[in-house]
Structure formats: C-alpha cells, structure tokens
C-alpha cells in the first residue's frame, strides 16, 4: 500500500470536494425542478419526463459515488464495509462449493 503525502492528500480532498459540490448541487437542482413540475397539471401528466429526471438523478449519484470512492482509494483512504466484504467472501465460497458439486455430477 502506498502512503500518500500530506500534499497528495490535500490535493485529493480538494478534488473530491470540488466534484462533490458540483454533483450534489446538480442533484439538488434536478430534484427541485422535478418537484416543482409535479405542482403543475402538465408535469403530473408527463410521467416520461419524471422518469428521465429520476434516471438523471440516479446516474449523477452513481457517478459521484464512483468518483469519490476512486479518489479516496487512490490515496488508500477509502471506506471498506467489512460486513459486506465478509458477505462477498461467503458468497464466493458458496459459489465455489456449488461449482465443485456440479463438476462431480
């Protein structure tokens, strides 16, 4: 594992902050517009536009999540959900056992 210098950590945090401010501001604005459109007759009847708005919010949130995680991982400071890792490991072991049983048949 590479140890990040204080300068590299500062640079990474600044980039993450910049990206997150932009992304979360866009998400908030899109959601605000979607809610406002639901206060009109046209907006309530335009389910396709609402669906596209929700897809845009979803996509922007996933992009921000991925970017922030990647940046944190780049300086060895990313969050690890230990319980999720244990579940993935258990699933991989279960898959391996199942495959071995299939091969014996």
C-alpha positions in Angstrom: 0.0 0.0 0.0 1.3 3.4 -1.0 1.5 6.1 1.7 0.1 9.4 0.5 2.0 12.6 1.3 0.2 15.4 3.0 0.3 17.3 -0.2 -1.3 14.5 -2.2 -4.0 14.0 0.4 -4.7 17.8 0.3 -4.9 17.7 -3.5 -7.2 14.7 -3.5 -9.5 16.1 -0.9 -9.7 19.4 -2.8 -10.6 17.5 -6.0 -13.2 15.4 -4.2 -14.8 18.5 -2.6 -15.0 20.2 -5.9 -16.6 17.3 -7.6 -19.0 16.6 -4.8 -20.1 20.2 -4.5 -20.9 20.3 -8.3 -22.6 16.9 -8.4 -24.7 17.3 -5.3 -25.7 20.8 -6.4 -26.9 19.4 -9.7 -28.7 16.5 -8.0 -30.5 19.0 -5.7 -31.4 21.3 -8.6 -32.8 18.5 -10.7 -34.8 17.1 -7.8 -36.1 20.6 -7.0 -37.3 21.1 -10.7 -38.9 17.7 -10.7 -40.8 18.5 -7.5 -41.9 21.9 -9.0 -43.1 20.2 -12.2 -45.4 17.9 -10.1 -47.2 21.0 -8.9 -48.5 21.6 -12.5 -51.1 19.7 -14.5 -48.6 19.2 -17.3 -45.9 17.9 -15.0 -48.3 15.5 -13.3 -49.3 14.0 -16.6 -45.7 13.8 -18.0 -44.5 10.5 -16.5 -41.8 10.1 -19.1 -40.1 13.3 -18.2 -40.3 12.5 -14.5 -38.8 9.0 -15.2 -35.9 10.7 -17.2 -35.4 13.1 -14.3 -35.2 10.3 -11.8 -32.8 8.4 -14.1 -30.6 11.5 -14.3 -30.5 11.8 -10.5 -29.7 8.2 -10.2 -26.9 8.4 -12.7 -25.4 11.5 -11.2 -25.4 10.0 -7.8 -23.7 6.8 -9.0 -21.1 8.8 -10.9 -20.3 10.9 -7.8 -20.1 7.9 -5.6 -17.8 6.1 -8.0 -15.6 9.2 -8.5 -15.3 9.9 -4.8 -14.5 6.3 -3.9 -11.9 6.1 -6.7 -10.2 9.2 -5.5 -10.2 8.0 -1.8 -8.9 4.6 -2.9 -6.1 6.3 -4.8 -4.7 7.6 -1.6 -5.5 4.5 0.4 -8.3 6.2 2.4 -11.4 4.6 1.0 -14.2 3.3 3.2 -14.5 -0.5 3.5 -17.7 -2.1 4.6 -16.2 -5.1 6.4 -19.5 -6.8 6.8 -20.2 -6.6 3.1 -16.7 -7.9 2.3 -17.4 -10.9 4.6 -20.7 -11.5 2.7 -18.9 -11.3 -0.7 -16.3 -13.8 0.6 -19.0 -16.1 1.8 -20.9 -15.9 -1.5 -17.6 -16.7 -3.4 -17.0 -19.7 -1.2 -20.6 -20.9 -1.7 -20.3 -20.5 -5.5 -17.0 -22.5 -5.4 -18.6 -25.3 -3.4 -21.6 -25.3 -5.8 -19.3 -25.5 -8.8 -17.3 -28.4 -7.3 -20.5 -30.3 -6.6 -21.7 -29.7 -10.2 -18.3 -30.9 -11.6 -18.6 -34.2 -9.5 -22.0 -35.0 -11.0 
